[in-house]
Amino acid sequence: MGPADGFCNRCGARQPREGARESGHPVANDPFASMTPRTASILCYIPVVGWIVSILVLASQRYRHDRTVRFHAFQGLYLFVAWLMNDQVLKWVLDPVFPHFGHVHDLISLVLLGMSVFMMVKASHGEAYSLPLFGELAQRSVAES
């Protein structure tokens, strides 16, 4: 039998896996089992889908006590909410008000994208950089959780 085999070739019994609990039952499929905290932090800032990773990180037992990773997850969520508000609210409010200035919401989208990329770089260096407004909200959320 190889290490990837889940069942015995002879009797069909389930084989113990790495990360098995003391009771002998395998740990549930944890998407973060082989992921470093730094990688999880970076993934929280991926535009459009980072919010999904952020929610998974916040729900994960593995990062329940890791304040830095939780900070990045909350800050990534708040960046996504800002992008969502820009796309669904400000787009329809600002374009009619400022027709001569082009699409103001496009400029805001670029700024939010730049903030996400900037935070991915900061997280890759292991830094918990606090963005204005978003970082304060994230720090409060980590303190309350």
ChimeraX attribute file (.defattr): number of C-alpha atoms within 10 A of each C-alpha:
attribute: neighborCount
match mode: 1-to-1
recipient: residues
	/A:1	10
	/A:2	7
	/A:3	9
	/A:4	8
	/A:5	12
	/A:6	14
	/A:7	14
	/A:8	12
	/A:9	10
	/A:10	7
	/A:11	7
	/A:12	9
	/A:13	10
	/A:14	13
	/A:15	16
	/A:16	16
	/A:17	15
	/A:18	9
	/A:19	12
	/A:20	12
	/A:21	11
	/A:22	7
	/A:23	6
	/A:24	11
	/A:25	13
	/A:26	15
	/A:27	13
	/A:28	9
	/A:29	7
	/A:30	12
	/A:31	11
	/A:32	16
	/A:33	11
	/A:34	7
	/A:35	10
	/A:36	10
	/A:37	20
	/A:38	17
	/A:39	15
	/A:40	23
	/A:41	30
	/A:42	26
	/A:43	23
	/A:44	32
	/A:45	30
	/A:46	20
	/A:47	17
	/A:48	11
	/A:49	12
	/A:50	22
	/A:51	23
	/A:52	15
	/A:53	21
	/A:54	29
	/A:55	16
	/A:56	18
	/A:57	25
	/A:58	21
	/A:59	12
	/A:60	15
	/A:61	12
	/A:62	13
	/A:63	17
	/A:64	13
	/A:65	13
	/A:66	13
	/A:67	15
	/A:68	19
	/A:69	27
	/A:70	29
	/A:71	27
	/A:72	32
	/A:73	29
	/A:74	26
	/A:75	32
	/A:76	32
	/A:77	22
	/A:78	19
	/A:79	24
	/A:80	24
	/A:81	13
	/A:82	16
	/A:83	22
	/A:84	14
	/A:85	13
	/A:86	20
	/A:87	15
	/A:88	12
	/A:89	12
	/A:90	15
	/A:91	16
	/A:92	12
	/A:93	12
	/A:94	16
	/A:95	16
	/A:96	11
	/A:97	10
	/A:98	11
	/A:99	10
	/A:100	9
	/A:101	9
	/A:102	12
	/A:103	14
	/A:104	17
	/A:105	21
	/A:106	14
	/A:107	11
	/A:108	17
	/A:109	16
	/A:110	12
	/A:111	13
	/A:112	18
	/A:113	19
	/A:114	13
	/A:115	16
	/A:116	22
	/A:117	16
	/A:118	15
	/A:119	25
	/A:120	23
	/A:121	14
	/A:122	16
	/A:123	24
	/A:124	17
	/A:125	11
	/A:126	16
	/A:127	15
	/A:128	18
	/A:129	15
	/A:130	17
	/A:131	15
	/A:132	8
	/A:133	10
	/A:134	16
	/A:135	20
	/A:136	13
	/A:137	17
	/A:138	22
	/A:139	18
	/A:140	12
	/A:141	14
	/A:142	20
	/A:143	11
	/A:144	7
	/A:145	10
